[in-house]
Amino acid sequence: MKKILLTSAGFENEKIKEKFLELVNKKPEDMKVLFVTTAAVEVDAIFVLPKCLEDLLGCGIDKENITVYDMHKLISEEEIRKYDAIYVCGGKTSYLVDRINEVEFKKVVENFINQGGIYIGVSAGSVACSKKYENGLNFIENILNVHCEIGSSIGKVENTDPINLTNNQAILILDDEKVIFE
């Protein structure tokens, strides 16, 4: 079952954190997470990285079970299978999408998700999953906008209209069903 959680601001909303823990269905101290910092190339995004790491530590995940990955070389499918989740931080989406293509990460992450791994996107890590960038991950056919003051309606998404997420909202994708919640 495909499990993807797209957010504007990570686990700022406790319900998003709870949904993540439910998806993994494992004791937090036993979880292993690949922490992708690639998009954080500008000062503002670098400044937010500790908050993103705190999202995972605040779930009870041991620091030793979190591996930082900057996407400067391709992680093998064998290596990525060691993880329960991939947490992709925010920053500059265009840079993230360029790196995804340069190291051919899309195929590896698609296989990871298709084998039960969980993808968590934060800001740029979420936008890269939408159709906003033609050569992005394209896990949803909608264009995704994050950090919006007014978000899209809560509930099931049944069209390809643009989606606007506030910092309190997330999109949960289970197989082909998309639901916005907060």
Steps between C-alpha positions, in 0.01 A plus 500: 500500500635841397530731807593865444452791742547850356519803730589867497663506842570145609352389829402847631149360522492212750245313283752481216759350735241249626410402143870442420540273803185312404629449145832357614328265747821433688639612834672837444823378658512224235435730201773594254464821299692640205514877562539678164643853534571562130262795448647699791749704298395848615538655846130494593467130416825407677370683807189274503690168479527459881121541525456226239737272689305578817183376325657154488666509841172624649333183371739295712727393214855442623757741359715202399213378278489819293739519204565829322500472122583798276446329164849562362516137396228245440401286795460139394170318518661255739614781730167685497313183601662533845269795572134518597454857379657774292456851642575762231558848642411834347703764324546573132272265305666558164838395646342191659335398171828552313684273747223237480555486125880520506536201733193318361338488846142479369518129411660410834242691704210364292619144564544583870142626523361210297666260746327662801740782586353834606582834338457816711537829317547837665454815290733447199504128579123506446490731200751276320236223517243703306462601136638846581832379357462291188817302575427459874383187678140552380337280766184712464362652182406823680716810525580549869550835672625508860501753786168644379287724720183337369515128439303265281191334645549216745403158369550279198661656192322373191631730228825641365440859613790674675526423872586770754631381838521712813770421755238301694389281211635187335410275210491130575535280194416134543531324166296726268285669765595855605357656817573844642484518880599727785 
